[in-house]
């Protein structure tokens, strides 16, 4: 049994930390959201009131935070992880953040004598709950190997990606492809409907043909076809439009830094930006289908709670 510190108990971190508890680890969790802390407590995580309490005596500390700015604050602040944890503690950041921030965390951790890996995940809330996430782990080989032992109860796949920041690079590129696939599924689904195809019949065809994708099988934006899709629940968020916009912007920023044109990615980012501008930032990202079918353009009212969903 390991002593685990966990910082960030949102939609993803709450389930991920719960799976460590199920595996027999002692997990102390911290989050700024009282509701997130209460939910984690119900899954066996010991709630604590500060970063200092979360990292004290920990063998490993996991962080799962919304943005690079949050990760920098949690690690680099005066009351942050690097200032308060023991250097024997392994640090694992599973946030999805920009490459520059990820490099800054690696550099600061190394300078302070810590082992640190960037280990973002893919698989969504359903994968977090089921313990089947794919972890993309970047860092020094020994740290990656040790991190894999702690990650195992949360993962279906653990893939070493190479040196520092390569986990984040893999996640950014993967999410770019995901959101392009989601936009394609939305356009194909609406066109199929307007050509008279039964929605289930078309999905049955696409899901076993060349139009297949994870987005089609998991986030299909037409209700009544895929059980896990937010479209069945008025686009209550499984992954918010705001977070999708954040993630695809990470890819666009990385592309600009490397001189890589992302013409399709930039178009899909504009779709998410239109959702955000329409007051739908807290709704599910698959709501882009309403930009295809014209529903949102016709004047869908903003969601009553525009607070961004935490990852």
C-alpha positions in Angstrom: 0.0 0.0 0.0 1.3 3.4 -1.0 0.6 6.8 0.5 -0.8 8.9 -2.3 -1.4 12.7 -2.4 -4.0 13.8 -5.0 -4.6 17.4 -6.0 -7.5 18.0 -8.4 -10.7 15.9 -7.6 -12.9 17.0 -10.5 -14.7 14.8 -13.0 -11.6 12.8 -13.9 -9.5 13.1 -10.8 -12.4 12.0 -8.5 -12.8 8.7 -10.3 -9.1 8.1 -10.8 -8.3 8.6 -7.1 -11.2 6.3 -6.2 -9.6 3.5 -8.2 -6.4 3.9 -6.3 -8.4 3.5 -3.1 -10.0 0.4 -4.5 -6.5 -1.0 -5.2 -5.6 -0.6 -1.5 -3.7 2.7 -1.5 -4.2 5.4 1.1 -5.2 8.5 -0.8 -5.3 12.0 0.6 -7.1 14.4 -1.7 -7.3 18.2 -2.0 -9.5 20.4 -4.3 -10.7 23.9 -4.1 -14.3 22.7 -4.8 -16.1 21.5 -1.6 -18.5 19.4 -3.8 -15.5 17.6 -5.5 -14.0 16.9 -2.1 -17.3 15.5 -0.7 -17.7 13.2 -3.7 -14.1 11.9 -3.3 -14.8 11.3 0.4 -17.7 9.1 -0.6 -15.3 7.0 -2.6 -12.8 6.5 0.2 -10.4 9.4 -0.4 -9.3 11.1 2.8 -10.1 14.8 2.3 -7.5 17.3 3.4 -7.5 21.1 3.6 -4.3 22.1 1.8 -1.6 21.1 -0.6 0.7 20.7 2.4 -1.6 18.1 3.9 -1.9 16.2 0.6 1.8 15.9 0.0 3.0 15.2 3.5 4.6 11.8 3.7 3.4 10.8 0.2 5.2 8.2 -1.8 3.6 9.7 -5.0 1.7 12.9 -5.7 -0.8 13.1 -8.6 -2.2 16.3 -10.0 -5.2 16.5 -12.3 -5.8 20.2 -13.1 -7.7 22.2 -15.8 -5.0 24.4 -17.3 -1.3 25.1 -17.4 -1.7 28.2 -15.1 -3.3 25.9 -12.5 -0.5 23.4 -12.7 2.2 26.1 -12.4 0.4 27.5 -9.3 0.1 24.1 -7.7 3.7 23.1 -8.3 5.6 26.4 -8.3 3.7 28.6 -5.7 5.1 29.4 -2.3 2.8 26.9 -0.8 3.1 24.5 -3.8 4.2 21.0 -4.2 7.8 21.7 -4.9 8.1 23.8 -1.8 6.3 21.4 0.5 6.9 17.8 -0.6 9.8 15.6 0.3 12.2 15.2 -2.7 11.8 11.4 -2.4 8.2 11.8 -3.5 7.5 10.9 -7.1 5.5 13.6 -8.9 3.0 12.8 -11.7 1.0 15.4 -13.5 -1.9 14.0 -15.4 -3.3 17.4 -16.4 -3.6 18.3 -20.1 -1.6 21.5 -20.4 0.6 23.4 -22.8 4.1 22.2 -23.7 5.7 25.3 -22.3 4.1 24.8 -18.9 5.0 21.1 -18.9 8.6 21.9 -19.6 8.6 24.5 -16.9 7.4 21.9 -14.4 10.0 19.4 -15.5 12.8 22.0 -15.2 11.7 23.3 -11.8 11.2 19.8 -10.4 14.6 18.7 -11.6 16.2 21.8 -10.1 14.6 21.1 -6.8 15.7 17.5 -6.8 12.4 15.8 -7.6 11.5 13.1 -10.1 8.6 14.3 -12.3 6.6 12.9 -15.2 4.0 14.3 -17.4 1.3 11.7 -17.7 -1.9 13.0 -19.4 -4.7 10.6 -20.1 -7.3 9.6 -22.7 -10.6 7.8 -22.3 -12.9 10.4 -20.8 -15.0 10.2 -17.7 -16.2 6.7 -18.5 -12.6 5.5 -18.7 -11.7 7.2 -15.5 -14.6 5.5 -13.7 -13.8 2.1 -15.2 -10.1 2.3 -14.7 -9.4 1.9 -18.4 -7.6 5.2 -19.2 -4.7 5.4 -21.6 -1.8 7.1 -19.9 0.9 8.8 -22.0 4.0 9.1 -19.8 6.9 11.4 -20.5 10.1 11.8 -18.4 13.2 10.0 -17.3 13.0 6.3 -17.9 13.3 5.4 -14.2 10.7 7.8 -13.1 8.3 6.6 -15.9 8.8 3.0 -14.8 8.1 3.8 -11.2 5.1 5.9 -12.1 3.6 3.0 -14.1 3.4 0.9 -10.9 1.2 3.6 -9.2 -0.8 4.3 -12.4 -1.8 0.7 -13.1 -5.1 0.6 -11.1 -6.4 3.5 -13.2 -5.2 2.4 -16.6 -6.1 0.1 -19.5 -2.9 1.2 -21.2 0.4 2.8 -20.0 2.5 4.0 -22.8 6.0 5.5 -22.3 6.3 8.3 -24.8 10.0 9.4 -24.3 11.5 12.3 -22.6 10.1 15.4 -20.8 6.8 16.8 -22.3 6.3 14.0 -24.8 3.3 12.7 -22.8 1.7 16.2 -23.3 2.7 16.2 -26.9 1.0 12.9 -27.5 -2.2 14.0 -25.7 -2.4 17.3 -27.6 -2.1 15.5 -31.0 -4.5 12.8 -29.9 -7.2 15.3 -28.8 -6.7 17.3 -32.1 -7.7 14.1 -33.9 -10.6 13.4 -31.5 -12.2 16.8 -32.1 -11.8 16.6 -35.8 -13.4 13.2 -35.8 -16.2 14.6 -33.6 -16.9 17.4 -36.1 -16.9 14.8 -38.9 -19.4 12.6 -37.0 -21.7 15.6 -36.4 -21.7 16.6 -40.1 -22.1 13.0 -41.3 -25.0 12.4 -38.9 -26.9 15.5 -39.8 -26.5 14.9 -43.6 -27.5 11.3 -43.2 -30.7 12.3 -41.4 -31.6 14.9 -44.1 -31.0 12.3 -46.8 -33.6 10.1 -45.1 -31.5 7.5 -43.4 -32.6 6.1 -40.1 -30.2 7.3 -37.4 -29.6 3.9 -36.0 -29.1 2.3 -39.4 -26.6 4.9 -40.3 -24.6 4.6 -37.1 -24.6 0.8 -37.5 -23.0 1.2 -40.9 -20.5 3.9 -40.0 -19.4 2.1 -36.8 -18.2 -0.9 -38.8 -17.0 1.1 -41.9 -14.4 3.6 -42.8 -16.3 6.4 -41.0 -15.7 4.8 -37.6 -14.0 6.7 -34.8 -13.9 6.7 -31.0 -16.0 9.9 -31.2 -18.7 8.2 -33.2 -18.8 5.2 -30.9 -18.7 7.1 -27.6 -19.9 10.7 -28.1 -22.3 10.3 -31.1 -24.1 13.7 -31.2 -27.5 12.4 -32.2 -29.7 11.3 -29.2 -31.0 7.7 -28.9 -28.2 5.9 -30.6 -25.1 5.6 -28.2 -25.9 5.2 -24.5 -22.8 7.1 -23.3 -23.4 10.1 -25.5 -24.2 13.5 -23.9 -26.7 14.1 -26.7 -29.1 11.8 -24.8 -29.1 14.2 -21.8 -29.5 17.6 -23.5 -25.7 17.9 -23.8 -25.0 17.8 -20.0 -21.2 17.8 -20.0 -19.0 14.7 -20.2 -16.4 17.0 -21.7 -17.2 20.7 -21.9 -17.0 22.9 -24.9 -14.7 25.2 -22.9 -12.2 22.4 -22.2 -12.4 21.1 -25.8 -11.7 24.7 -27.0 -8.8 24.8 -24.5 -7.3 21.5 -25.7 -7.6 22.2 -29.4 -6.0 25.6 -28.9 -3.1 23.8 -27.2 -2.6 21.9 -30.5 -2.9 25.1 -32.5 -0.3 26.9 -30.4 2.1 23.9 -30.7 1.5 23.8 -34.4 2.4 27.5 -34.7 5.6 27.0 -32.7 6.6 24.2 -35.0 5.5 25.8 -38.3 2.8 23.1 -38.9 -0.4 24.2 -40.7 -3.6 22.9 -39.0 -6.3 24.1 -41.4 -8.9 21.5 -40.3 -8.0 21.9 -36.6 -8.3 25.6 -36.8 -11.8 25.3 -38.4 -12.9 22.9 -35.6 -11.6 25.3 -33.0 -13.8 28.0 -34.5 -16.8 25.7 -33.9 -16.0 25.4 -30.3 -15.4 29.1 -30.0 -18.9 29.7 -31.4 -20.3 27.5 -28.7 -18.4 29.4 -26.0 -19.4 32.8 -27.5 -23.1 31.6 -27.5 -22.9 31.0 -23.7 -22.6 27.2 -24.1 -19.1 26.8 -22.6 -20.4 24.5 -19.8 -22.3 22.2 -22.2 -20.8 19.1 -23.8 -18.5 19.7 -26.7 -20.6 17.4 -28.9 -23.1 20.2 -29.0 -21.3 21.4 -32.1 -23.9 19.3 -33.9 -26.3 22.1 -33.3 -24.1 24.4 -35.4 -24.5 21.8 -38.2 -28.2 21.4 -38.0 -28.9 25.1 -37.3 -30.5 24.6 -33.9 -28.0 26.9 -32.1 -28.0 29.5 -34.8 -31.8 29.6 -34.5 -31.3 31.0 -31.0 -30.8 28.3 -28.4 -30.7 30.0 -25.0 -27.4 30.0 -23.0 -27.1 27.2 -20.5 -28.3 28.3 -17.0 -25.0 27.5 -15.4 -22.0 28.7 -17.4 -19.5 27.5 -14.9 -16.8 25.4 -16.6 -16.8 21.7 -15.7 -13.6 20.7 -14.0 -11.6 17.8 -15.4 
